[in-house]
């Protein structure tokens, strides 16, 4: 089985950070978010992975390389002009001849993907979409899945004359039969949801809606990004990936109430450490008098006197001078 990770977007909601750091490389607990996706796919046997590139694309290709260190094969689809989700998926024409996976590069999952794959093949449908149940009042709840796992509403279209209330959020994970690629025009900016899936629903095609029994995080904006980092500090490791493995000092048993993880050559004097927190390689805390809780410090970060040392994320090499504010914390970049 092959997969496509969508990684060409501009990440405008995370600007100005994403002006220099492509969104797929934004670290979540000090690991680029796209690496969670690669490890997730690999765990479920998907090792032939395409990544579409546009904004800061070469930075992504340079950071990930051939995929050898992950145990997968990575192939890059470079877009001269950004093609959107549909255009990117359409570029797989002639490359895939079996159902394939599509996943966003700025989301993280923790669920049994094998069950979703089985659901797709058992359904016999052209498309399976991963859904999270939601309150209709949620603005993202623009999909309705009925009792037969059929998508009966997509955005503002339905198979019914009266559009039903939304009851699900589409998570951005798809399993698609290659026959669907014929719906997509070549080399044109196209959204897969409103150009293809919305039309399929209007035309009465049965899209299989798979309800995910697990977790999904979307790094769409600073609030979601901060919340994801702090929540994963309390939940990691996943069965498919342990980001703490690379650190020199880590507990044998991971407990959020006592989680303190440190890289090599960390500089600090005897100060209170309030878990959970993680300190990257060559982090310098000599000028602060306490650290944590909810503190994530990247590599080669020097914390200055009177800086935020709780509810804060410091990206690699940050000097603390540039900050993006969220409701529940700050991102220093």
C-alpha positions as CSV (number, residue, x, y, z in Angstrom):
1,X,0.0,0.0,0.0
2,X,1.3,3.5,-0.9
3,X,0.6,6.8,0.8
4,X,0.7,10.5,0.1
5,X,1.5,13.0,2.9
6,X,0.2,16.5,2.0
7,X,3.0,18.9,2.8
8,X,2.9,21.7,0.2
9,X,0.8,24.3,2.1
10,X,1.9,27.7,3.3
11,X,0.9,27.2,7.0
12,X,-0.4,30.8,7.1
13,X,-2.3,30.4,10.4
14,X,1.1,29.6,12.1
15,X,2.8,32.6,10.5
16,X,5.3,34.2,11.1
17,X,6.9,31.0,12.3
18,X,6.1,29.2,9.1
19,X,7.7,31.9,7.0
20,X,11.0,30.2,7.8
21,X,10.0,26.8,9.1
22,X,7.7,24.8,6.9
23,X,4.7,23.6,8.9
24,X,5.5,19.9,8.5
25,X,8.8,20.5,10.3
26,X,7.2,22.3,13.2
27,X,8.3,20.3,16.3
28,X,5.8,18.5,18.5
29,X,7.6,17.5,21.7
30,X,10.8,18.3,19.8
31,X,10.1,16.1,16.9
32,X,8.9,17.4,13.5
33,X,5.1,16.7,13.2
34,X,5.6,15.0,9.8
35,X,7.8,12.3,11.5
36,X,4.8,11.2,13.5
37,X,2.9,10.6,10.3
38,X,5.8,8.7,8.7
39,X,6.1,6.5,11.8
40,X,2.4,6.0,12.0
41,X,2.2,4.8,8.4
42,X,5.3,2.6,8.8
43,X,3.8,0.9,11.9
44,X,0.8,-0.2,9.8
45,X,2.9,-1.5,7.0
46,X,2.7,1.5,4.6
47,X,6.3,2.1,3.7
48,X,6.1,3.6,0.2
49,X,5.3,7.2,0.8
50,X,5.0,10.2,-1.5
51,X,5.2,13.8,-0.1
52,X,4.1,16.8,-2.2
53,X,6.2,19.9,-1.8
54,X,5.8,23.6,-2.6
55,X,6.4,26.2,0.2
56,X,9.9,25.7,1.6
57,X,9.8,22.3,0.1
58,X,13.5,21.7,-0.2
59,X,13.8,22.2,3.5
60,X,11.4,19.3,4.0
61,X,13.2,17.1,1.5
62,X,16.6,17.9,3.1
63,X,15.3,17.2,6.6
64,X,13.7,13.8,5.7
65,X,16.0,12.6,3.0
66,X,15.3,9.2,1.3
67,X,13.4,7.9,4.3
68,X,16.1,5.3,5.1
69,X,16.5,6.3,8.7
70,X,12.7,5.8,9.2
71,X,12.7,2.4,7.5
72,X,10.6,3.7,4.6
73,X,11.0,5.0,1.0
74,X,10.2,8.7,0.5
75,X,9.4,10.1,-2.9
76,X,8.9,13.9,-3.5
77,X,6.3,15.5,-5.8
78,X,7.4,19.0,-6.4
79,X,4.7,21.5,-7.3
80,X,5.8,24.5,-9.3
81,X,2.4,26.0,-8.6
82,X,0.5,24.8,-5.6
83,X,-2.2,22.4,-6.6
84,X,-4.4,22.0,-3.5
85,X,-5.4,18.7,-1.9
86,X,-7.1,17.5,-5.0
87,X,-4.4,18.5,-7.4
88,X,-1.8,16.8,-5.3
89,X,-3.8,13.6,-5.0
90,X,-4.4,13.8,-8.8
91,X,-0.7,13.8,-9.4
92,X,-0.6,10.1,-8.4
93,X,-2.3,9.2,-11.7
94,X,-0.2,6.4,-13.3
95,X,1.7,5.9,-10.1
96,X,-0.8,4.0,-8.0
97,X,-2.9,1.0,-9.2
98,X,-4.3,0.0,-5.8
99,X,-6.1,1.8,-3.0
100,X,-3.8,4.3,-1.3
101,X,-3.7,6.5,1.8
102,X,-3.7,10.3,2.0
103,X,-2.8,12.0,5.3
104,X,-2.1,15.6,6.2
105,X,1.4,16.5,7.4
106,X,0.1,18.7,10.3
107,X,-2.0,16.2,12.1
108,X,-1.2,13.5,14.6
109,X,-3.2,10.3,15.1
110,X,-3.4,7.6,17.7
111,X,-5.9,4.9,16.7
112,X,-5.9,1.4,15.1
113,X,-5.4,2.3,11.4
114,X,-5.6,-1.4,10.4
115,X,-9.3,-1.3,11.4
116,X,-9.8,1.6,9.0
117,X,-8.0,-0.2,6.2
118,X,-10.2,-3.3,6.8
119,X,-13.3,-1.1,6.8
120,X,-12.4,0.3,3.4
121,X,-11.9,-3.1,1.8
122,X,-15.0,-4.6,3.4
123,X,-17.1,-1.7,2.3
124,X,-16.3,-2.1,-1.4
125,X,-16.5,1.7,-1.8
126,X,-14.2,4.0,-3.7
127,X,-13.4,6.2,-0.8
128,X,-13.1,5.9,3.0
129,X,-12.8,9.0,5.1
130,X,-11.7,9.0,8.8
131,X,-14.2,10.9,11.0
132,X,-14.4,12.1,14.6
133,X,-17.9,12.4,16.0
134,X,-18.7,16.0,16.8
135,X,-21.4,18.3,18.1
136,X,-23.4,20.0,15.3
137,X,-22.6,23.4,16.8
138,X,-18.9,22.9,16.1
139,X,-18.1,24.9,13.0
140,X,-15.9,22.1,11.7
141,X,-18.8,19.6,11.8
142,X,-19.8,19.8,8.2
143,X,-20.0,16.1,7.5
144,X,-22.8,13.7,8.3
145,X,-22.3,10.0,8.5
146,X,-25.5,7.9,8.8
147,X,-26.1,4.6,10.7
148,X,-24.8,2.7,7.6
149,X,-21.5,4.5,7.7
150,X,-22.4,6.4,4.6
151,X,-21.4,10.0,4.2
152,X,-24.8,11.7,3.4
153,X,-23.6,15.3,3.8
154,X,-20.3,16.9,2.7
155,X,-19.9,20.6,3.3
156,X,-23.2,22.2,2.2
157,X,-24.4,19.4,0.0
158,X,-26.3,16.2,0.7
159,X,-28.1,13.4,-1.0
160,X,-31.2,14.7,0.8
161,X,-33.3,17.7,-0.1
162,X,-33.0,19.0,3.4
163,X,-29.4,19.1,4.5
164,X,-28.9,17.2,7.8
165,X,-27.0,18.6,10.7
166,X,-23.3,17.8,10.7
167,X,-22.3,15.1,13.2
168,X,-18.6,14.5,12.3
169,X,-15.4,16.3,11.6
170,X,-13.2,15.0,8.8
171,X,-9.8,14.4,10.1
172,X,-7.9,14.5,6.8
173,X,-7.1,10.8,6.5
174,X,-8.4,9.1,3.3
175,X,-8.2,5.7,1.7
176,X,-8.8,6.2,-2.0
177,X,-9.3,3.8,-5.0
178,X,-7.3,4.9,-8.0
179,X,-10.5,5.2,-10.1
180,X,-11.3,8.4,-8.2
181,X,-8.3,10.0,-9.8
182,X,-10.2,10.3,-13.0
183,X,-12.5,12.9,-11.4
184,X,-9.5,15.3,-10.9
185,X,-8.2,17.5,-13.7
186,X,-4.5,17.6,-14.4
187,X,-2.2,20.4,-13.1
188,X,-5.0,22.6,-11.7
189,X,-5.6,23.8,-8.2
190,X,-8.4,21.6,-6.8
191,X,-9.8,20.9,-3.3
192,X,-10.6,17.2,-3.0
193,X,-13.4,17.8,-0.5
194,X,-15.5,20.3,-2.5
195,X,-14.5,19.3,-6.1
196,X,-14.6,15.6,-5.7
197,X,-16.2,14.4,-2.5
198,X,-19.0,17.0,-2.5
199,X,-19.9,16.1,-6.0
200,X,-19.8,12.4,-5.2
201,X,-22.2,12.9,-2.4
202,X,-24.5,15.0,-4.6
203,X,-24.4,12.3,-7.2
204,X,-25.4,9.6,-4.8
205,X,-22.0,7.8,-4.6
206,X,-21.5,6.0,-1.4
207,X,-18.5,7.4,0.5
208,X,-17.6,5.2,3.5
209,X,-17.3,7.2,6.7
210,X,-15.1,5.4,9.2
211,X,-15.6,6.6,12.8
212,X,-12.1,6.8,14.5
213,X,-12.0,5.2,17.9
214,X,-8.9,7.0,19.2
215,X,-7.2,10.4,19.2
216,X,-6.6,13.1,16.6
217,X,-4.8,16.3,16.9
218,X,-4.7,19.1,14.3
219,X,-1.9,21.8,14.4
220,X,-3.9,24.3,12.4
221,X,-3.3,27.4,14.6
222,X,-1.2,28.4,17.6
223,X,-3.8,27.4,20.2
224,X,-4.2,23.9,18.7
225,X,-0.4,23.6,18.4
226,X,0.2,24.5,22.0
227,X,-2.6,22.3,23.2
228,X,-1.3,19.3,21.2
229,X,2.3,19.7,22.6
230,X,1.1,19.9,26.2
231,X,-1.4,17.0,25.9
232,X,1.2,14.7,24.2
233,X,3.6,15.5,27.1
234,X,1.1,13.6,29.2
235,X,0.2,10.8,26.8
236,X,3.4,9.8,25.0
237,X,4.9,7.5,24.0
238,X,2.6,6.0,21.3
239,X,2.8,2.4,20.5
240,X,4.0,3.4,17.0
241,X,6.5,6.0,18.1
242,X,8.5,7.1,21.1
243,X,10.1,10.6,20.7
244,X,11.9,10.3,24.0
245,X,14.1,7.5,22.7
246,X,16.7,9.9,21.4
247,X,17.3,11.6,24.7
248,X,20.2,10.7,27.1
249,X,18.2,11.1,30.3
250,X,14.7,9.7,30.4
251,X,12.7,7.7,32.9
252,X,12.2,3.9,32.5
253,X,8.5,4.4,33.2
254,X,6.8,7.4,31.6
255,X,4.5,9.1,34.0
256,X,3.3,12.7,33.2
257,X,3.3,13.6,36.9
258,X,7.0,13.0,37.1
259,X,8.1,13.3,33.5
260,X,11.5,15.0,33.2
261,X,13.4,14.3,30.0
262,X,16.8,15.8,29.1
263,X,19.2,15.7,26.2
264,X,22.9,15.8,26.4
265,X,25.1,18.7,27.6
266,X,22.2,20.5,29.3
267,X,23.5,23.4,31.5
268,X,21.6,24.1,34.7
269,X,22.2,24.6,38.4
270,X,20.1,23.1,41.2
271,X,16.6,24.4,40.5
272,X,13.1,23.0,41.0
273,X,11.9,21.0,38.1
274,X,8.1,20.9,37.8
275,X,7.0,18.1,35.5
276,X,6.1,17.5,32.8
277,X,9.0,19.1,30.9
278,X,11.5,18.2,28.3
279,X,14.9,19.8,27.7
280,X,16.7,19.4,24.4
281,X,20.4,18.9,23.6
282,X,22.6,21.8,24.8
283,X,19.8,23.6,26.4
284,X,21.0,26.3,28.9
285,X,18.9,27.0,32.0
286,X,21.6,28.5,34.1
287,X,19.9,31.9,34.3
288,X,16.5,30.8,35.6
289,X,15.4,29.7,39.0
290,X,12.8,27.1,38.2
291,X,11.4,25.2,35.2
292,X,8.0,23.8,34.3
293,X,5.3,22.6,34.3
294,X,4.5,22.3,30.6
295,X,7.9,23.3,29.4
296,X,9.3,22.1,26.1
297,X,12.8,23.4,25.3
298,X,14.4,22.6,21.9
299,X,18.1,22.1,21.1
300,X,20.6,24.9,21.7
301,X,18.1,27.2,23.5
302,X,19.3,29.6,26.2
303,X,16.7,30.7,28.6
304,X,17.3,34.2,29.9
305,X,16.5,35.7,33.3
306,X,12.8,36.3,33.9
307,X,11.6,34.5,30.8
308,X,8.6,32.2,30.8
309,X,9.7,28.8,32.1
310,X,6.2,27.3,32.3
311,X,3.5,26.8,29.7
312,X,6.0,27.6,27.0
313,X,7.5,26.0,23.9
314,X,11.0,27.0,22.8
315,X,11.8,26.0,19.2
316,X,15.4,25.0,18.4
317,X,17.9,27.8,18.9
318,X,15.3,30.2,20.1
319,X,16.7,33.1,22.2
320,X,13.3,34.0,23.6
321,X,13.1,37.3,21.7
322,X,10.3,36.3,19.3
323,X,7.0,35.0,20.6
324,X,3.7,33.8,19.3
325,X,0.9,33.9,22.0
326,X,-1.8,31.3,22.5
327,X,-4.6,31.0,25.0
328,X,-2.8,28.5,27.1
329,X,0.9,29.2,26.5
330,X,3.5,30.8,24.3
331,X,5.7,29.7,21.4
332,X,9.2,31.2,21.3
333,X,10.9,30.9,17.9
